């Protein structure tokens, strides 16, 4: 999975999976999983535009591993809000 981020005043998100990832069923399943994972971590994120791109390796991955990848991408990019 790849994360593309740009600064913005509002929080916006997009999900992408190319046809190389698999058939339509697989691509839609991956996007549903990414939307669900993002919904859970959304309150902890800084404002900006996020685009998550599923790579070919995501087709064979479990939902739990994709969840971990998304969380680690956001954390490594330093996009989590600081706790007060």
Secondary structure, 3 states (H helix, E strand, C coil): CEEEEECCCCEEEEEEECCCCCCHHHHHHHHHHHHHHHHHHHHHECCEEEEEEECHHHHHCCHHHHHHHHHHHHHHCCCECCCC
